[in-house]
Amino acid sequence: MKVTIAMDNSVRFGGPLPFTGEHGASFLIEIDGKKILYDTGQTGAVAENLALLGTHPRELDFIVISHGHSDHTGGLMRVLQEARKDVEVVAHAKIFADHLSVIAGNRRSIGVPYAENVLRSIGGRWDLRDQPRQLTPNLWFSGSVPRVTDFEEVDGRLMIAGEGGDVRDPIEDDVSLFVRGSHGLVVIAGCAHSGLVNTVKHGLAVTGLERLQGWIGGTHLAPAPQHQQDKTVAQIETWAPEFIAANHCTGFAMMARLKQVFGERFIPAFVGETIEV
């Protein structure tokens, strides 16, 4: 399997290609003879980055969305417009929920920036589901991630519109991808709003694998409370993965901490970075 970061907040230092970075995430996955785009960033700029990587959206077999936040779905219209009409689009059944951000009294929508019927009219064979699905012999869509730990919390600034007003958003549409690597489970996550540890535990259960080989993607540890950060890092150390390729919502301070803890096993997964397992 080969994963190339097609969009992130940052671009790899000293890279030979003029990639664009933005607050968002997108991953080009090549596995079992298939090409999968996991998330689409915040704007259509991901299409230009894909071009620099030598991939056109019409080559994609799947578009998978990790959750319905705009920094992961903003480029979906552009990608669908350029993809084949029969490309499979796989996401959680609640991806079009009315996701909100409320910070210091500033309430704004951060959900999918396009109506579902508009996106469906452009193309794609849509599979919106809450159950796991095996996409290829070595790749699984997680479906809903059970929340089993007692220390992983959803970001308190993220809300959802309820009948009686805004309530804390459980982000039920958060999903990840699970890969059968050469030495165990590799998780590819957009933000892991369900919790990094919850996500890994679910991945081991879905795939039947016994150890964590590596992690690629967002962790949403940047805004997490200190106790959650500490317990998460301790659990990762216990799993002793071969690599941690973190990006996006992990944040600079937490990425620096992961580098300090895991040394050469830590990879800053900026735009243009490639991980092969």
C-alpha positions as CSV (number, residue, x, y, z in Angstrom):
1,M,0.0,0.0,0.0
2,K,1.1,3.5,-0.8
3,V,-0.4,6.6,0.8
4,T,0.4,10.1,-0.4
5,I,-0.8,13.2,1.5
6,A,-2.8,15.1,-1.1
7,M,-3.8,17.9,1.2
8,D,-2.8,19.1,4.7
9,N,-2.4,22.4,6.6
10,S,1.3,22.3,5.7
11,V,3.5,21.4,2.7
12,R,6.6,19.3,3.1
13,F,9.7,21.3,3.5
14,G,12.1,21.2,0.5
15,G,9.8,19.3,-1.7
16,P,10.4,19.5,-5.5
17,L,6.8,20.2,-6.5
18,P,4.7,23.4,-5.9
19,F,1.9,21.9,-3.8
20,T,-0.8,23.9,-2.2
21,G,-1.6,23.6,1.6
22,E,-4.8,24.6,3.3
23,H,-6.6,23.8,6.6
24,G,-7.9,20.4,5.5
25,A,-7.0,16.9,4.8
26,S,-6.9,14.5,1.8
27,F,-5.1,11.2,1.2
28,L,-4.4,9.4,-2.0
29,I,-4.3,5.6,-1.3
30,E,-3.1,3.0,-3.8
31,I,-3.9,-0.5,-2.7
32,D,-4.8,-3.8,-4.3
33,G,-4.8,-2.3,-7.7
34,K,-7.3,0.5,-6.7
35,K,-7.0,4.2,-6.2
36,I,-8.9,5.7,-3.3
37,L,-9.2,9.4,-2.4
38,Y,-9.9,9.7,1.3
39,D,-11.3,13.2,2.0
40,T,-11.0,16.2,-0.3
41,G,-9.7,19.1,1.7
42,Q,-11.4,22.5,2.1
43,T,-11.4,23.7,-1.5
44,G,-10.9,22.3,-5.0
45,A,-7.1,22.8,-4.6
46,V,-6.8,19.1,-4.0
47,A,-7.3,18.6,-7.7
48,E,-4.2,20.6,-8.5
49,N,-2.2,18.6,-6.0
50,L,-3.4,15.4,-7.5
51,A,-2.3,16.6,-10.9
52,L,1.2,17.2,-9.5
53,L,1.1,13.7,-8.2
54,G,0.3,12.4,-11.6
55,T,-3.3,11.3,-10.8
56,H,-6.5,12.6,-12.4
57,P,-9.8,12.2,-10.5
58,R,-11.1,10.0,-13.3
59,E,-8.6,7.4,-12.2
60,L,-10.2,7.1,-8.8
61,D,-12.1,3.9,-7.9
62,F,-13.4,5.2,-4.6
63,I,-14.0,8.5,-2.8
64,V,-14.2,8.0,0.9
65,I,-15.2,10.8,3.3
66,S,-14.1,10.6,7.0
67,H,-16.8,12.9,8.3
68,G,-19.0,15.8,7.3
69,H,-16.8,18.8,8.2
70,S,-16.1,21.3,5.5
71,D,-12.3,21.0,5.7
72,H,-12.7,17.4,4.6
73,T,-15.5,17.8,2.1
74,G,-15.0,21.2,0.5
75,G,-13.3,19.8,-2.5
76,L,-15.8,17.1,-3.1
77,M,-17.8,18.9,-5.7
78,R,-14.6,19.6,-7.8
79,V,-13.5,16.0,-7.5
80,L,-16.9,14.6,-8.4
81,Q,-17.0,16.9,-11.4
82,E,-13.8,15.5,-12.7
83,A,-14.2,11.9,-11.6
84,R,-16.0,9.1,-13.5
85,K,-19.8,9.1,-13.1
86,D,-19.6,5.6,-11.6
87,V,-17.0,6.3,-9.0
88,E,-18.0,4.9,-5.6
89,V,-18.6,7.5,-2.8
90,V,-18.5,5.9,0.6
91,A,-19.3,7.8,3.8
92,H,-21.3,7.5,7.0
93,A,-25.1,7.7,6.9
94,K,-25.1,10.9,9.0
95,I,-22.4,12.8,7.0
96,F,-24.9,15.6,6.1
97,A,-25.6,16.5,9.7
98,D,-25.8,20.2,10.6
99,H,-22.3,20.4,12.1
100,L,-21.4,23.7,13.9
101,S,-18.5,25.4,15.5
102,V,-19.2,27.7,18.5
103,I,-16.1,29.6,19.7
104,A,-16.3,32.7,21.9
105,G,-19.9,33.2,20.9
106,N,-19.1,32.9,17.2
107,R,-21.5,30.3,15.8
108,R,-20.8,29.1,12.2
109,S,-21.7,26.2,10.1
110,I,-18.8,23.8,9.4
111,G,-20.8,21.0,7.7
112,V,-20.6,19.7,4.2
113,P,-20.8,23.0,2.1
114,Y,-23.1,21.5,-0.6
115,A,-26.6,20.0,-0.5
116,E,-26.7,16.2,-0.7
117,N,-29.0,16.3,-3.8
118,V,-26.6,18.6,-5.6
119,L,-23.6,16.3,-5.0
120,R,-25.6,13.2,-6.0
121,S,-26.7,15.0,-9.2
122,I,-23.1,15.4,-10.3
123,G,-22.3,11.7,-10.2
124,G,-21.0,8.8,-8.2
125,R,-22.5,5.6,-6.8
126,W,-23.2,6.6,-3.2
127,D,-23.0,4.2,-0.2
128,L,-23.9,6.0,3.0
129,R,-23.6,3.5,5.9
130,D,-22.9,3.1,9.6
131,Q,-21.6,-0.4,9.3
132,P,-18.0,-1.5,8.3
133,R,-17.4,-2.5,4.7
134,Q,-14.4,-4.2,3.1
135,L,-13.5,-2.1,0.1
136,T,-10.6,-4.2,-1.2
137,P,-8.9,-7.4,0.1
138,N,-6.7,-5.4,2.5
139,L,-8.8,-2.2,3.1
140,W,-11.8,-1.6,5.3
141,F,-14.2,1.3,5.9
142,S,-14.7,1.5,9.6
143,G,-18.3,2.4,9.9
144,S,-19.3,3.9,13.3
145,V,-16.5,3.8,15.8
146,P,-17.6,2.6,19.3
147,R,-16.7,5.0,22.1
148,V,-15.3,2.6,24.7
149,T,-12.6,4.6,26.6
150,D,-13.3,6.7,29.6
151,F,-10.9,9.5,28.7
152,E,-11.5,10.4,25.1
153,E,-13.8,13.4,24.6
154,V,-15.3,15.1,21.6
155,D,-14.1,18.7,21.2
156,G,-16.5,20.8,23.3
157,R,-16.4,23.6,20.7
158,L,-18.1,21.5,18.1
159,M,-21.9,21.6,18.3
160,I,-24.9,20.3,16.4
161,A,-28.3,21.9,16.0
162,G,-30.9,20.2,18.2
163,E,-34.6,20.8,18.8
164,G,-34.0,22.8,21.9
165,G,-30.9,24.6,20.7
166,D,-27.3,23.7,20.0
167,V,-25.9,20.6,21.8
168,R,-22.5,19.1,21.9
169,D,-21.8,17.2,18.6
170,P,-20.9,13.6,19.1
171,I,-19.8,13.5,15.5
172,E,-21.4,10.2,14.9
173,D,-20.4,10.3,11.2
174,D,-16.6,10.0,12.1
175,V,-15.1,7.1,10.3
176,S,-11.6,5.9,9.4
177,L,-9.9,3.4,7.1
178,F,-8.2,0.2,8.3
179,V,-5.4,-1.5,6.3
180,R,-4.0,-4.9,6.7
181,G,-0.3,-4.0,6.6
182,S,2.7,-6.2,6.3
183,H,3.1,-6.3,10.1
184,G,-0.4,-5.5,11.4
185,L,-3.1,-2.8,11.4
186,V,-2.5,0.6,9.7
187,V,-5.1,3.2,10.5
188,I,-5.8,6.1,8.2
189,A,-7.8,8.8,9.9
190,G,-9.2,12.2,8.9
191,C,-9.6,13.6,12.4
192,A,-10.4,10.6,14.6
193,H,-13.1,12.6,16.5
194,S,-14.1,9.2,18.0
195,G,-10.7,9.1,19.8
196,L,-7.4,7.7,18.5
197,V,-7.5,4.8,21.0
198,N,-11.2,4.0,20.3
199,T,-10.4,4.0,16.6
200,V,-7.4,1.6,16.9
201,K,-9.4,-0.8,19.1
202,H,-12.2,-0.8,16.6
203,G,-9.7,-1.4,13.7
204,L,-8.2,-4.4,15.5
205,A,-11.7,-5.8,16.0
206,V,-12.9,-5.2,12.4
207,T,-9.8,-6.6,10.7
208,G,-9.0,-9.4,13.2
209,L,-5.4,-8.2,13.4
210,E,-3.5,-8.3,16.7
211,R,-1.1,-5.3,16.6
212,L,-0.9,-1.7,15.5
213,Q,1.7,-1.3,12.7
214,G,1.1,2.4,12.1
215,W,-1.1,5.5,12.1
216,I,-1.6,8.0,9.3
217,G,-3.6,11.2,9.5
218,G,-5.3,13.5,12.0
219,T,-5.6,12.7,15.7
220,H,-7.6,15.8,17.0
221,L,-5.2,15.9,19.9
222,A,-4.4,19.6,19.5
223,P,-7.5,20.8,21.4
224,A,-7.8,17.7,23.7
225,P,-7.4,18.2,27.4
226,Q,-4.0,17.3,28.9
227,H,-5.2,14.1,30.5
228,Q,-6.5,12.8,27.2
229,Q,-3.2,13.7,25.4
230,D,-1.2,12.0,28.1
231,K,-3.3,8.8,28.2
232,T,-3.4,8.6,24.4
233,V,0.4,8.9,24.0
234,A,0.9,6.3,26.8
235,Q,-1.4,3.9,25.0
236,I,0.4,4.4,21.7
237,E,3.7,3.7,23.4
238,T,2.2,0.4,24.7
239,W,1.2,-0.6,21.2
240,A,4.8,0.2,20.0
241,P,3.8,1.0,16.3
242,E,6.5,1.1,13.6
243,F,5.4,4.6,12.6
244,I,3.1,7.5,13.5
245,A,2.5,9.8,10.5
246,A,0.4,12.5,12.0
247,N,-1.0,15.7,10.5
248,H,-3.8,18.2,10.3
249,C,-5.7,18.5,13.7
250,T,-2.8,16.9,15.6
251,G,-1.3,20.4,16.0
252,F,2.2,21.7,16.1
253,A,2.8,21.2,19.9
254,M,1.5,17.6,19.8
255,M,3.4,16.7,16.7
256,A,6.6,18.0,18.5
257,R,5.7,15.8,21.5
258,L,5.2,12.7,19.2
259,K,8.5,13.4,17.6
260,Q,10.2,13.6,21.0
261,V,8.5,10.3,22.2
262,F,8.8,8.2,19.0
263,G,11.9,9.7,17.4
264,E,12.5,8.4,13.9
265,R,9.2,6.5,14.0
266,F,7.4,9.9,13.8
267,I,6.6,11.2,10.3
268,P,5.2,14.8,9.8
269,A,2.5,13.9,7.2
270,F,2.6,17.1,5.2
271,V,1.4,17.5,1.6
272,G,3.6,15.4,-0.7
273,E,4.7,13.0,2.0
274,T,4.5,9.3,0.9
275,I,4.2,6.3,3.3
276,E,4.5,2.8,1.9
277,V,3.8,-0.3,3.9
